[in-house]
Amino acid sequence: MSDTIYGPADFYAISLPNGDVDDVVREAVADLLGSDAITVVDLLVVRKGEDGTVDAGELAEGVIPGVDELGDTGADLATEEDVEAVADLLEPGGAALVAVIEHTWARSLVEALGKVGAEVVIAERIPAEVVNASADALD
């Protein structure tokens, strides 16, 4: 077992409407790479050809500044099965950005919970769209 304590991680598959990583997305990912709140564990693009063939791979060096400095946790959190599931959701000619993001901010909490034998019994992600719609309804 690793001596490093990790925080929880989220898996995201984000469809890319133009089939490529847009400049706005590049900038947002680059900002995340510089954040202490999260750690980008895996980052790749899945493409589905017009003929249905699937191509997946790490982002090429230089596509997003700093992406080649991600390092490797050894966890292989984005698996081939994940890539296949994402590809199944894509239309021919489509692409998706796949990111596994660790909540680095939670590492000390995870460690403290483990020391006292506490455990998370429910963890649920509420999508940003739902949170924003709820907030809008209050205005």
N, CA, C and O atoms as CSV, one atom per row, in Angstrom:
chain,resi,resn,atom,element,x,y,z
A,1,MET,N,N,0.837,-1.180,0.000
A,1,MET,CA,C,0.000,0.000,0.000
A,1,MET,C,C,0.881,1.242,0.000
A,1,MET,O,O,1.955,1.254,0.601
A,2,SER,N,N,0.424,2.266,-0.667
A,2,SER,CA,C,1.172,3.508,-0.778
A,2,SER,C,C,1.194,4.249,0.558
A,2,SER,O,O,0.231,4.191,1.322
A,3,ASP,N,N,2.291,4.941,0.831
A,3,ASP,CA,C,2.378,5.778,2.022
A,3,ASP,C,C,1.599,7.076,1.836
A,3,ASP,O,O,1.278,7.757,2.810
A,4,THR,N,N,1.300,7.412,0.600
A,4,THR,CA,C,0.571,8.638,0.309
A,4,THR,C,C,-0.918,8.413,0.476
A,4,THR,O,O,-1.469,7.419,0.003
A,5,ILE,N,N,-1.557,9.343,1.152
A,5,ILE,CA,C,-3.010,9.315,1.294
A,5,ILE,C,C,-3.581,10.172,0.176
A,5,ILE,O,O,-3.157,11.312,-0.014
A,6,TYR,N,N,-4.541,9.631,-0.566
A,6,TYR,CA,C,-5.189,10.378,-1.639
A,6,TYR,C,C,-6.586,10.773,-1.207
A,6,TYR,O,O,-7.208,10.108,-0.379
A,7,GLY,N,N,-7.067,11.855,-1.774
A,7,GLY,CA,C,-8.453,12.260,-1.579
A,7,GLY,C,C,-9.329,11.513,-2.562
A,7,GLY,O,O,-8.821,10.790,-3.419
A,8,PRO,N,N,-10.648,11.679,-2.450
A,8,PRO,CA,C,-11.550,11.038,-3.406
A,8,PRO,C,C,-11.315,11.586,-4.801
A,8,PRO,O,O,-10.789,12.687,-4.964
A,9,ALA,N,N,-11.704,10.818,-5.803
A,9,ALA,CA,C,-11.504,11.241,-7.190
A,9,ALA,C,C,-12.819,11.144,-7.950
A,9,ALA,O,O,-13.671,10.309,-7.644
A,10,ASP,N,N,-12.967,12.000,-8.929
A,10,ASP,CA,C,-14.125,11.987,-9.817
A,10,ASP,C,C,-13.657,11.660,-11.227
A,10,ASP,O,O,-12.568,12.050,-11.648
A,11,PHE,N,N,-14.499,10.940,-11.937
A,11,PHE,CA,C,-14.259,10.587,-13.338
A,11,PHE,C,C,-15.205,11.432,-14.181
A,11,PHE,O,O,-16.415,11.431,-13.953
A,12,TYR,N,N,-14.664,12.142,-15.140
A,12,TYR,CA,C,-15.471,12.962,-16.039
A,12,TYR,C,C,-15.206,12.554,-17.481
A,12,TYR,O,O,-14.062,12.324,-17.871
A,13,ALA,N,N,-16.264,12.468,-18.262
A,13,ALA,CA,C,-16.162,12.324,-19.711
A,13,ALA,C,C,-16.966,13.481,-20.283
A,13,ALA,O,O,-18.177,13.569,-20.079
A,14,ILE,N,N,-16.295,14.356,-20.989
A,14,ILE,CA,C,-16.896,15.595,-21.471
A,14,ILE,C,C,-16.876,15.586,-22.992
A,14,ILE,O,O,-15.809,15.581,-23.607
A,15,SER,N,N,-18.071,15.582,-23.600
A,15,SER,CA,C,-18.111,15.559,-25.063
A,15,SER,C,C,-17.558,16.868,-25.610
A,15,SER,O,O,-17.766,17.939,-25.039
A,16,LEU,N,N,-16.864,16.760,-26.704
A,16,LEU,CA,C,-16.256,17.929,-27.356
A,16,LEU,C,C,-17.035,18.192,-28.637
A,16,LEU,O,O,-16.921,17.436,-29.602
A,17,PRO,N,N,-17.835,19.275,-28.652
A,17,PRO,CA,C,-18.732,19.508,-29.785
A,17,PRO,C,C,-18.039,19.609,-31.134
A,17,PRO,O,O,-18.605,19.187,-32.143
A,18,ASN,N,N,-16.837,20.153,-31.179
A,18,ASN,CA,C,-16.142,20.265,-32.465
A,18,ASN,C,C,-15.134,19.129,-32.669
A,18,ASN,O,O,-14.365,19.141,-33.630
A,19,GLY,N,N,-15.145,18.142,-31.752
A,19,GLY,CA,C,-14.260,16.996,-31.885
A,19,GLY,C,C,-12.829,17.246,-31.485
A,19,GLY,O,O,-11.964,16.400,-31.712
A,20,ASP,N,N,-12.561,18.410,-30.884
A,20,ASP,CA,C,-11.194,18.728,-30.490
A,20,ASP,C,C,-11.219,19.516,-29.185
A,20,ASP,O,O,-12.256,20.048,-28.790
A,21,VAL,N,N,-10.075,19.585,-28.526
A,21,VAL,CA,C,-9.953,20.338,-27.288
A,21,VAL,C,C,-9.856,21.822,-27.647
A,21,VAL,O,O,-8.841,22.277,-28.174
A,22,ASP,N,N,-10.907,22.557,-27.360
A,22,ASP,CA,C,-11.004,23.976,-27.673
A,22,ASP,C,C,-10.054,24.786,-26.793
A,22,ASP,O,O,-9.670,24.341,-25.711
A,23,ASP,N,N,-9.679,25.978,-27.263
A,23,ASP,CA,C,-8.775,26.844,-26.497
A,23,ASP,C,C,-9.318,27.170,-25.110
A,23,ASP,O,O,-8.553,27.233,-24.148
A,24,VAL,N,N,-10.623,27.377,-24.996
A,24,VAL,CA,C,-11.228,27.699,-23.697
A,24,VAL,C,C,-11.060,26.527,-22.735
A,24,VAL,O,O,-10.786,26.726,-21.552
A,25,VAL,N,N,-11.226,25.301,-23.244
A,25,VAL,CA,C,-11.058,24.111,-22.407
A,25,VAL,C,C,-9.589,23.946,-22.039
A,25,VAL,O,O,-9.271,23.621,-20.896
A,26,ARG,N,N,-8.689,24.168,-22.999
A,26,ARG,CA,C,-7.249,24.091,-22.711
A,26,ARG,C,C,-6.892,25.013,-21.559
A,26,ARG,O,O,-6.176,24.616,-20.639
A,27,GLU,N,N,-7.386,26.237,-21.604
A,27,GLU,CA,C,-7.081,27.228,-20.577
A,27,GLU,C,C,-7.633,26.797,-19.220
A,27,GLU,O,O,-6.953,26.941,-18.204
A,28,ALA,N,N,-8.861,26.269,-19.193
A,28,ALA,CA,C,-9.463,25.831,-17.936
A,28,ALA,C,C,-8.685,24.665,-17.331
A,28,ALA,O,O,-8.464,24.630,-16.120
A,29,VAL,N,N,-8.270,23.709,-18.165
A,29,VAL,CA,C,-7.489,22.572,-17.674
A,29,VAL,C,C,-6.123,23.041,-17.174
A,29,VAL,O,O,-5.650,22.577,-16.137
A,30,ALA,N,N,-5.496,23.947,-17.898
A,30,ALA,CA,C,-4.206,24.490,-17.461
A,30,ALA,C,C,-4.346,25.172,-16.101
A,30,ALA,O,O,-3.463,25.044,-15.253
A,31,ASP,N,N,-5.445,25.894,-15.884
A,31,ASP,CA,C,-5.694,26.525,-14.588
A,31,ASP,C,C,-5.829,25.478,-13.490
A,31,ASP,O,O,-5.298,25.653,-12.393
A,32,LEU,N,N,-6.540,24.386,-13.785
A,32,LEU,CA,C,-6.698,23.310,-12.806
A,32,LEU,C,C,-5.363,22.684,-12.441
A,32,LEU,O,O,-5.128,22.336,-11.285
A,33,LEU,N,N,-4.491,22.543,-13.432
A,33,LEU,CA,C,-3.179,21.947,-13.178
A,33,LEU,C,C,-2.375,22.776,-12.183
A,33,LEU,O,O,-1.524,22.244,-11.470
A,34,GLY,N,N,-2.646,24.080,-12.135
A,34,GLY,CA,C,-1.936,24.958,-11.215
A,34,GLY,C,C,-2.624,25.103,-9.867
A,34,GLY,O,O,-2.152,25.849,-9.008
A,35,SER,N,N,-3.728,24.403,-9.672
A,35,SER,CA,C,-4.523,24.530,-8.449
A,35,SER,C,C,-4.035,23.563,-7.382
A,35,SER,O,O,-3.611,22.449,-7.688
A,36,ASP,N,N,-4.100,24.000,-6.117
A,36,ASP,CA,C,-3.791,23.106,-5.004
A,36,ASP,C,C,-5.014,22.333,-4.543
A,36,ASP,O,O,-4.899,21.418,-3.727
A,37,ALA,N,N,-6.191,22.692,-5.058
A,37,ALA,CA,C,-7.433,22.067,-4.607
A,37,ALA,C,C,-7.632,20.686,-5.212
A,37,ALA,O,O,-8.233,19.814,-4.586
A,38,ILE,N,N,-7.132,20.482,-6.425
A,38,ILE,CA,C,-7.326,19.206,-7.106
A,38,ILE,C,C,-6.007,18.763,-7.742
A,38,ILE,O,O,-5.076,19.549,-7.920
A,39,THR,N,N,-5.971,17.492,-8.070
A,39,THR,CA,C,-4.861,16.947,-8.846
A,39,THR,C,C,-5.474,16.193,-10.018
A,39,THR,O,O,-6.311,15.313,-9.819
A,40,VAL,N,N,-5.066,16.528,-11.230
A,40,VAL,CA,C,-5.533,15.801,-12.400
A,40,VAL,C,C,-4.698,14.525,-12.482
A,40,VAL,O,O,-3.495,14.575,-12.737
A,41,VAL,N,N,-5.349,13.385,-12.264
A,41,VAL,CA,C,-4.660,12.098,-12.212
A,41,VAL,C,C,-4.509,11.514,-13.611
A,41,VAL,O,O,-3.431,11.043,-13.973
A,42,ASP,N,N,-5.577,11.541,-14.396
A,42,ASP,CA,C,-5.557,11.041,-15.771
A,42,ASP,C,C,-6.247,12.067,-16.658
A,42,ASP,O,O,-7.214,12.709,-16.250
A,43,LEU,N,N,-5.740,12.210,-17.869
A,43,LEU,CA,C,-6.334,13.132,-18.819
A,43,LEU,C,C,-6.071,12.589,-20.213
A,43,LEU,O,O,-4.920,12.469,-20.632
A,44,LEU,N,N,-7.138,12.261,-20.930
A,44,LEU,CA,C,-6.976,11.730,-22.269
A,44,LEU,C,C,-8.150,12.124,-23.144
A,44,LEU,O,O,-9.174,12.611,-22.664
A,45,VAL,N,N,-7.979,11.905,-24.431
A,45,VAL,CA,C,-9.044,12.174,-25.393
A,45,VAL,C,C,-9.457,10.854,-26.021
A,45,VAL,O,O,-8.618,10.033,-26.394
A,46,VAL,N,N,-10.779,10.664,-26.131
A,46,VAL,CA,C,-11.347,9.494,-26.808
A,46,VAL,C,C,-12.009,10.011,-28.075
A,46,VAL,O,O,-12.826,10.931,-28.022
A,47,ARG,N,N,-11.660,9.422,-29.214
A,47,ARG,CA,C,-12.243,9.821,-30.497
A,47,ARG,C,C,-12.913,8.609,-31.143
A,47,ARG,O,O,-12.412,7.487,-31.078
A,48,LYS,N,N,-14.061,8.872,-31.768
A,48,LYS,CA,C,-14.761,7.814,-32.503
A,48,LYS,C,C,-14.792,8.232,-33.966
A,48,LYS,O,O,-15.375,9.256,-34.321
A,49,GLY,N,N,-14.157,7.426,-34.806
A,49,GLY,CA,C,-14.098,7.727,-36.232
A,49,GLY,C,C,-15.452,7.592,-36.898
A,49,GLY,O,O,-16.375,6.993,-36.346
A,50,GLU,N,N,-15.560,8.147,-38.072
A,50,GLU,CA,C,-16.805,8.048,-38.851
A,50,GLU,C,C,-17.182,6.588,-39.101
A,50,GLU,O,O,-18.359,6.255,-39.235
A,51,ASP,N,N,-16.158,5.716,-39.162
A,51,ASP,CA,C,-16.403,4.291,-39.385
A,51,ASP,C,C,-16.623,3.520,-38.080
A,51,ASP,O,O,-16.776,2.298,-38.099
A,52,GLY,N,N,-16.639,4.241,-36.929
A,52,GLY,CA,C,-16.883,3.604,-35.643
A,52,GLY,C,C,-15.641,3.163,-34.897
A,52,GLY,O,O,-15.739,2.713,-33.756
A,53,THR,N,N,-14.466,3.283,-35.519
A,53,THR,CA,C,-13.238,2.908,-34.828
A,53,THR,C,C,-12.972,3.893,-33.695
A,53,THR,O,O,-13.289,5.079,-33.791
A,54,VAL,N,N,-12.388,3.376,-32.628
A,54,VAL,CA,C,-12.130,4.193,-31.445
A,54,VAL,C,C,-10.632,4.357,-31.266
A,54,VAL,O,O,-9.862,3.402,-31.371
A,55,ASP,N,N,-10.238,5.608,-30.990
A,55,ASP,CA,C,-8.850,5.934,-30.718
A,55,ASP,C,C,-8.833,6.701,-29.400
A,55,ASP,O,O,-9.586,7.660,-29.227
A,56,ALA,N,N,-7.993,6.289,-28.491
A,56,ALA,CA,C,-7.890,6.980,-27.212
A,56,ALA,C,C,-6.428,7.100,-26.847
A,56,ALA,O,O,-5.626,6.201,-27.100
A,57,GLY,N,N,-6.099,8.229,-26.248
A,57,GLY,CA,C,-4.723,8.399,-25.826
A,57,GLY,C,C,-4.529,9.633,-24.992
A,57,GLY,O,O,-5.364,10.536,-24.952
A,58,GLU,N,N,-3.402,9.638,-24.332
A,58,GLU,CA,C,-3.034,10.799,-23.535
A,58,GLU,C,C,-2.923,12.000,-24.460
A,58,GLU,O,O,-2.643,11.861,-25.651
A,59,LEU,N,N,-3.142,13.155,-23.907
A,59,LEU,CA,C,-3.006,14.373,-24.700
A,59,LEU,C,C,-1.553,14.534,-25.120
A,59,LEU,O,O,-0.635,14.284,-24.339
A,60,ALA,N,N,-1.363,14.947,-26.343
A,60,ALA,CA,C,-0.011,15.152,-26.846
A,60,ALA,C,C,0.661,16.277,-26.068
A,60,ALA,O,O,0.013,17.240,-25.659
A,61,GLU,N,N,1.942,16.142,-25.875
A,61,GLU,CA,C,2.705,17.164,-25.171
A,61,GLU,C,C,2.489,18.516,-25.847
A,61,GLU,O,O,2.553,18.630,-27.071
A,62,GLY,N,N,2.238,19.513,-25.047
A,62,GLY,CA,C,2.042,20.851,-25.576
A,62,GLY,C,C,0.605,21.194,-25.910
A,62,GLY,O,O,0.297,22.367,-26.120
A,63,VAL,N,N,-0.304,20.197,-25.967
A,63,VAL,CA,C,-1.710,20.484,-26.258
A,63,VAL,C,C,-2.289,21.345,-25.142
A,63,VAL,O,O,-2.983,22.326,-25.408
A,64,ILE,N,N,-2.007,20.982,-23.900
A,64,ILE,CA,C,-2.389,21.781,-22.744
A,64,ILE,C,C,-1.115,21.998,-21.931
A,64,ILE,O,O,-0.481,21.032,-21.505
A,65,PRO,N,N,-0.733,23.266,-21.712
A,65,PRO,CA,C,0.501,23.527,-20.961
A,65,PRO,C,C,0.487,22.814,-19.613
A,65,PRO,O,O,-0.489,22.904,-18.869
A,66,GLY,N,N,1.579,22.100,-19.297
A,66,GLY,CA,C,1.711,21.408,-18.026
A,66,GLY,C,C,1.159,20.008,-18.009
A,66,GLY,O,O,1.354,19.291,-17.027
A,67,VAL,N,N,0.470,19.582,-19.067
A,67,VAL,CA,C,-0.146,18.259,-19.045
A,67,VAL,C,C,0.902,17.151,-18.993
A,67,VAL,O,O,0.625,16.068,-18.478
A,68,ASP,N,N,2.090,17.400,-19.513
A,68,ASP,CA,C,3.137,16.382,-19.476
A,68,ASP,C,C,3.767,16.280,-18.084
A,68,ASP,O,O,4.620,15.424,-17.849
A,69,GLU,N,N,3.343,17.160,-17.156
A,69,GLU,CA,C,3.874,17.128,-15.798
A,69,GLU,C,C,2.906,16.477,-14.821
A,69,GLU,O,O,3.083,16.607,-13.610
A,70,LEU,N,N,1.882,15.778,-15.319
A,70,LEU,CA,C,0.868,15.196,-14.450
A,70,LEU,C,C,1.429,14.164,-13.492
A,70,LEU,O,O,0.954,14.043,-12.363
A,71,GLY,N,N,2.418,13.432,-13.921
A,71,GLY,CA,C,2.923,12.358,-13.086
A,71,GLY,C,C,2.002,11.168,-13.181
A,71,GLY,O,O,1.070,11.168,-13.984
A,72,ASP,N,N,2.248,10.150,-12.372
A,72,ASP,CA,C,1.463,8.924,-12.425
A,72,ASP,C,C,1.261,8.398,-11.015
A,72,ASP,O,O,2.228,8.159,-10.292
A,73,THR,N,N,0.013,8.220,-10.624
A,73,THR,CA,C,-0.277,7.658,-9.308
A,73,THR,C,C,-0.143,6.146,-9.316
A,73,THR,O,O,-0.086,5.522,-8.256
A,74,GLY,N,N,-0.092,5.545,-10.510
A,74,GLY,CA,C,-0.038,4.103,-10.606
A,74,GLY,C,C,-1.406,3.470,-10.428
A,74,GLY,O,O,-1.526,2.245,-10.412
A,75,ALA,N,N,-2.446,4.298,-10.294
A,75,ALA,CA,C,-3.772,3.778,-10.012
A,75,ALA,C,C,-4.522,3.345,-11.267
A,75,ALA,O,O,-5.458,2.549,-11.180
A,76,ASP,N,N,-4.129,3.853,-12.428
A,76,ASP,CA,C,-4.819,3.539,-13.682
A,76,ASP,C,C,-6.324,3.652,-13.517
A,76,ASP,O,O,-7.057,2.698,-13.777
A,77,LEU,N,N,-6.780,4.806,-13.090
A,77,LEU,CA,C,-8.193,5.000,-12.793
A,77,LEU,C,C,-9.063,5.077,-14.040
A,77,LEU,O,O,-10.229,4.685,-13.987
A,78,ALA,N,N,-8.545,5.561,-15.146
A,78,ALA,CA,C,-9.297,5.544,-16.413
A,78,ALA,C,C,-8.877,4.276,-17.162
A,78,ALA,O,O,-7.777,4.199,-17.709
A,79,THR,N,N,-9.763,3.295,-17.176
A,79,THR,CA,C,-9.441,1.979,-17.729
A,79,THR,C,C,-9.902,1.851,-19.178
A,79,THR,O,O,-10.595,2.723,-19.701
A,80,GLU,N,N,-9.508,0.758,-19.812
A,80,GLU,CA,C,-9.984,0.465,-21.168
A,80,GLU,C,C,-11.503,0.331,-21.197
A,80,GLU,O,O,-12.150,0.741,-22.160
A,81,GLU,N,N,-12.066,-0.243,-20.139
A,81,GLU,CA,C,-13.525,-0.373,-20.050
A,81,GLU,C,C,-14.184,1.000,-20.017
A,81,GLU,O,O,-15.240,1.201,-20.617
A,82,ASP,N,N,-13.560,1.948,-19.316
A,82,ASP,CA,C,-14.082,3.316,-19.280
A,82,ASP,C,C,-14.045,3.937,-20.673
A,82,ASP,O,O,-15.005,4.576,-21.103
A,83,VAL,N,N,-12.940,3.746,-21.364
A,83,VAL,CA,C,-12.796,4.290,-22.717
A,83,VAL,C,C,-13.887,3.714,-23.623
A,83,VAL,O,O,-14.502,4.443,-24.402
A,84,GLU,N,N,-14.123,2.402,-23.517
A,84,GLU,CA,C,-15.171,1.763,-24.330
A,84,GLU,C,C,-16.549,2.336,-23.995
A,84,GLU,O,O,-17.353,2.588,-24.892
A,85,ALA,N,N,-16.822,2.543,-22.698
A,85,ALA,CA,C,-18.117,3.096,-22.286
A,85,ALA,C,C,-18.299,4.514,-22.817
A,85,ALA,O,O,-19.388,4.877,-23.261
A,86,VAL,N,N,-17.241,5.311,-22.774
A,86,VAL,CA,C,-17.306,6.674,-23.309
A,86,VAL,C,C,-17.522,6.626,-24.813
A,86,VAL,O,O,-18.359,7.355,-25.346
A,87,ALA,N,N,-16.779,5.780,-25.494
A,87,ALA,CA,C,-16.898,5.667,-26.953
A,87,ALA,C,C,-18.310,5.262,-27.359
A,87,ALA,O,O,-18.819,5.726,-28.380
A,88,ASP,N,N,-18.949,4.399,-26.567
A,88,ASP,CA,C,-20.323,3.979,-26.862
A,88,ASP,C,C,-21.292,5.154,-26.846
A,88,ASP,O,O,-22.323,5.117,-27.517
A,89,LEU,N,N,-20.967,6.191,-26.087
A,89,LEU,CA,C,-21.833,7.365,-25.979
A,89,LEU,C,C,-21.600,8.393,-27.089
A,89,LEU,O,O,-22.399,9.308,-27.283
A,90,LEU,N,N,-20.495,8.224,-27.808
A,90,LEU,CA,C,-20.140,9.198,-28.843
A,90,LEU,C,C,-20.770,8.853,-30.185
A,90,LEU,O,O,-20.908,7.686,-30.551
A,91,GLU,N,N,-21.142,9.895,-30.900
A,91,GLU,CA,C,-21.580,9.744,-32.285
A,91,GLU,C,C,-20.337,9.546,-33.148
A,91,GLU,O,O,-19.254,9.987,-32.763
A,92,PRO,N,N,-20.465,8.891,-34.312
A,92,PRO,CA,C,-19.322,8.805,-35.221
A,92,PRO,C,C,-18.790,10.212,-35.533
A,92,PRO,O,O,-19.555,11.132,-35.825
A,93,GLY,N,N,-17.466,10.353,-35.462
A,93,GLY,CA,C,-16.833,11.655,-35.668
A,93,GLY,C,C,-16.711,12.466,-34.400
A,93,GLY,O,O,-16.135,13.554,-34.415
A,94,GLY,N,N,-17.250,11.952,-33.284
A,94,GLY,CA,C,-17.232,12.681,-32.019
A,94,GLY,C,C,-15.986,12.399,-31.203
A,94,GLY,O,O,-15.213,11.486,-31.493
A,95,ALA,N,N,-15.817,13.215,-30.170
A,95,ALA,CA,C,-14.678,13.055,-29.272
A,95,ALA,C,C,-15.085,13.494,-27.871
A,95,ALA,O,O,-16.042,14.246,-27.693
A,96,ALA,N,N,-14.340,13.009,-26.881
A,96,ALA,CA,C,-14.585,13.392,-25.491
A,96,ALA,C,C,-13.254,13.539,-24.769
A,96,ALA,O,O,-12.290,12.823,-25.038
A,97,LEU,N,N,-13.235,14.482,-23.853
A,97,LEU,CA,C,-12.110,14.653,-22.950
A,97,LEU,C,C,-12.435,13.842,-21.709
A,97,LEU,O,O,-13.498,14.024,-21.116
A,98,VAL,N,N,-11.540,12.949,-21.304
A,98,VAL,CA,C,-11.729,12.135,-20.113
A,98,VAL,C,C,-10.725,12.604,-19.071
A,98,VAL,O,O,-9.525,12.676,-19.333
A,99,ALA,N,N,-11.237,12.922,-17.883
A,99,ALA,CA,C,-10.376,13.404,-16.805
A,99,ALA,C,C,-10.736,12.691,-15.516
A,99,ALA,O,O,-11.911,12.547,-15.178
A,100,VAL,N,N,-9.722,12.252,-14.806
A,100,VAL,CA,C,-9.893,11.749,-13.454
A,100,VAL,C,C,-9.223,12.775,-12.556
A,100,VAL,O,O,-8.026,13.042,-12.663
A,101,ILE,N,N,-10.038,13.349,-11.658
A,101,ILE,CA,C,-9.570,14.459,-10.838
A,101,ILE,C,C,-9.658,14.067,-9.370
A,101,ILE,O,O,-10.732,13.740,-8.865
A,102,GLU,N,N,-8.512,14.103,-8.691
A,102,GLU,CA,C,-8.464,13.820,-7.257
A,102,GLU,C,C,-8.726,15.109,-6.489
A,102,GLU,O,O,-8.208,16.170,-6.835
A,103,HIS,N,N,-9.524,15.001,-5.458
A,103,HIS,CA,C,-9.796,16.151,-4.592
A,103,HIS,C,C,-8.671,16.245,-3.557
A,103,HIS,O,O,-8.780,15.739,-2.440
A,104,THR,N,N,-7.602,16.903,-3.963
A,104,THR,CA,C,-6.407,17.031,-3.134
A,104,THR,C,C,-6.732,17.691,-1.803
A,104,THR,O,O,-6.146,17.343,-0.778
A,105,TRP,N,N,-7.661,18.639,-1.810
A,105,TRP,CA,C,-8.044,19.355,-0.595
A,105,TRP,C,C,-8.526,18.402,0.497
A,105,TRP,O,O,-8.478,18.747,1.678
A,106,ALA,N,N,-8.990,17.211,0.123
A,106,ALA,CA,C,-9.568,16.279,1.096
A,106,ALA,C,C,-8.557,15.294,1.670
A,106,ALA,O,O,-8.919,14.473,2.513
A,107,ARG,N,N,-7.300,15.354,1.238
A,107,ARG,CA,C,-6.320,14.372,1.710
A,107,ARG,C,C,-6.208,14.339,3.229
A,107,ARG,O,O,-6.240,13.263,3.826
A,108,SER,N,N,-6.076,15.509,3.864
A,108,SER,CA,C,-5.911,15.526,5.328
A,108,SER,C,C,-7.174,15.016,6.016
A,108,SER,O,O,-7.082,14.368,7.058
A,109,LEU,N,N,-8.344,15.294,5.458
A,109,LEU,CA,C,-9.593,14.785,6.031
A,109,LEU,C,C,-9.647,13.265,5.919
A,109,LEU,O,O,-10.020,12.586,6.876
A,110,VAL,N,N,-9.277,12.726,4.758
A,110,VAL,CA,C,-9.258,11.275,4.551
A,110,VAL,C,C,-8.317,10.619,5.550
A,110,VAL,O,O,-8.648,9.591,6.140
A,111,GLU,N,N,-7.146,11.213,5.739
A,111,GLU,CA,C,-6.175,10.669,6.681
A,111,GLU,C,C,-6.720,10.706,8.109
A,111,GLU,O,O,-6.582,9.730,8.846
A,112,ALA,N,N,-7.340,11.824,8.507
A,112,ALA,CA,C,-7.892,11.953,9.857
A,112,ALA,C,C,-9.026,10.946,10.081
A,112,ALA,O,O,-9.102,10.317,11.137
A,113,LEU,N,N,-9.905,10.795,9.085
A,113,LEU,CA,C,-10.992,9.828,9.207
A,113,LEU,C,C,-10.452,8.415,9.387
A,113,LEU,O,O,-10.958,7.643,10.202
A,114,GLY,N,N,-9.418,8.089,8.617
A,114,GLY,CA,C,-8.822,6.759,8.714
A,114,GLY,C,C,-8.194,6.498,10.067
A,114,GLY,O,O,-8.257,5.378,10.574
A,115,LYS,N,N,-7.585,7.522,10.661
A,115,LYS,CA,C,-6.930,7.352,11.964
A,115,LYS,C,C,-7.921,7.042,13.074
A,115,LYS,O,O,-7.581,6.346,14.030
A,116,VAL,N,N,-9.138,7.549,12.961
A,116,VAL,CA,C,-10.118,7.312,14.027
A,116,VAL,C,C,-11.123,6.232,13.660
A,116,VAL,O,O,-12.053,5.971,14.424
A,117,GLY,N,N,-10.951,5.596,12.495
A,117,GLY,CA,C,-11.837,4.513,12.079
A,117,GLY,C,C,-13.163,4.989,11.500
A,117,GLY,O,O,-14.076,4.185,11.310
A,118,ALA,N,N,-13.280,6.272,11.220
A,118,ALA,CA,C,-14.510,6.788,10.618
A,118,ALA,C,C,-14.499,6.484,9.126
A,118,ALA,O,O,-13.435,6.334,8.525
A,119,GLU,N,N,-15.683,6.394,8.533
A,119,GLU,CA,C,-15.755,6.156,7.105
A,119,GLU,C,C,-16.949,6.892,6.513
A,119,GLU,O,O,-17.950,7.129,7.189
A,120,VAL,N,N,-16.826,7.242,5.267
A,120,VAL,CA,C,-17.910,7.904,4.553
A,120,VAL,C,C,-18.963,6.853,4.247
A,120,VAL,O,O,-18.649,5.806,3.680
A,121,VAL,N,N,-20.214,7.123,4.617
A,121,VAL,CA,C,-21.273,6.163,4.353
A,121,VAL,C,C,-22.128,6.564,3.154
A,121,VAL,O,O,-22.779,5.712,2.550
A,122,ILE,N,N,-22.135,7.840,2.803
A,122,ILE,CA,C,-22.781,8.304,1.582
A,122,ILE,C,C,-21.929,9.421,0.999
A,122,ILE,O,O,-21.512,10.340,1.704
A,123,ALA,N,N,-21.682,9.324,-0.287
A,123,ALA,CA,C,-21.022,10.398,-1.024
A,123,ALA,C,C,-21.751,10.501,-2.355
A,123,ALA,O,O,-21.801,9.536,-3.118
A,124,GLU,N,N,-22.302,11.641,-2.626
A,124,GLU,CA,C,-23.081,11.805,-3.850
A,124,GLU,C,C,-22.688,13.109,-4.524
A,124,GLU,O,O,-22.594,14.153,-3.879
A,125,ARG,N,N,-22.464,13.037,-5.809
A,125,ARG,CA,C,-22.134,14.216,-6.598
A,125,ARG,C,C,-23.423,14.846,-7.079
A,125,ARG,O,O,-24.273,14.159,-7.645
A,126,ILE,N,N,-23.584,16.140,-6.863
A,126,ILE,CA,C,-24.725,16.880,-7.401
A,126,ILE,C,C,-24.183,17.684,-8.581
A,126,ILE,O,O,-23.344,18.563,-8.386
A,127,PRO,N,N,-24.644,17.401,-9.795
A,127,PRO,CA,C,-24.109,18.087,-10.977
A,127,PRO,C,C,-24.258,19.607,-10.879
A,127,PRO,O,O,-25.232,20.113,-10.321
A,128,ALA,N,N,-23.288,20.315,-11.423
A,128,ALA,CA,C,-23.286,21.783,-11.390
A,128,ALA,C,C,-24.586,22.357,-11.951
A,128,ALA,O,O,-25.090,23.360,-11.446
A,129,GLU,N,N,-25.130,21.728,-12.990
A,129,GLU,CA,C,-26.364,22.226,-13.592
A,129,GLU,C,C,-27.514,22.218,-12.586
A,129,GLU,O,O,-28.344,23.127,-12.580
A,130,VAL,N,N,-27.562,21.189,-11.736
A,130,VAL,CA,C,-28.611,21.090,-10.733
A,130,VAL,C,C,-28.412,22.143,-9.644
A,130,VAL,O,O,-29.373,22.792,-9.231
A,131,VAL,N,N,-27.184,22.317,-9.179
A,131,VAL,CA,C,-26.888,23.331,-8.172
A,131,VAL,C,C,-27.226,24.718,-8.699
A,131,VAL,O,O,-27.850,25.514,-7.996
A,132,ASN,N,N,-26.820,25.014,-9.930
A,132,ASN,CA,C,-27.078,26.330,-10.508
A,132,ASN,C,C,-28.570,26.572,-10.716
A,132,ASN,O,O,-29.055,27.678,-10.478
A,133,ALA,N,N,-29.298,25.557,-11.155
A,133,ALA,CA,C,-30.743,25.705,-11.348
A,133,ALA,C,C,-31.438,25.951,-10.008
A,133,ALA,O,O,-32.370,26.751,-9.923
A,134,SER,N,N,-30.978,25.258,-8.961
A,134,SER,CA,C,-31.563,25.452,-7.636
A,134,SER,C,C,-31.272,26.860,-7.131
A,134,SER,O,O,-32.153,27.514,-6.572
A,135,ALA,N,N,-30.051,27.326,-7.322
A,135,ALA,CA,C,-29.692,28.682,-6.904
A,135,ALA,C,C,-30.485,29.724,-7.663
A,135,ALA,O,O,-30.915,30.723,-7.087
A,136,ASP,N,N,-30.684,29.496,-8.970
A,136,ASP,CA,C,-31.476,30.424,-9.791
A,136,ASP,C,C,-32.925,30.489,-9.324
A,136,ASP,O,O,-33.557,31.544,-9.378
A,137,ALA,N,N,-33.445,29.354,-8.864
A,137,ALA,CA,C,-34.829,29.305,-8.407
A,137,ALA,C,C,-35.026,30.125,-7.129
A,137,ALA,O,O,-36.132,30.588,-6.849
A,138,LEU,N,N,-33.947,30.304,-6.355
A,138,LEU,CA,C,-34.017,31.090,-5.120
A,138,LEU,C,C,-34.014,32.593,-5.383
A,138,LEU,O,O,-34.475,33.378,-4.554
A,139,ASP,N,N,-33.491,32.986,-6.546
A,139,ASP,CA,C,-33.399,34.425,-6.878
A,139,ASP,C,C,-34.723,35.000,-7.259
A,139,ASP,O,O,-34.815,36.189,-7.564
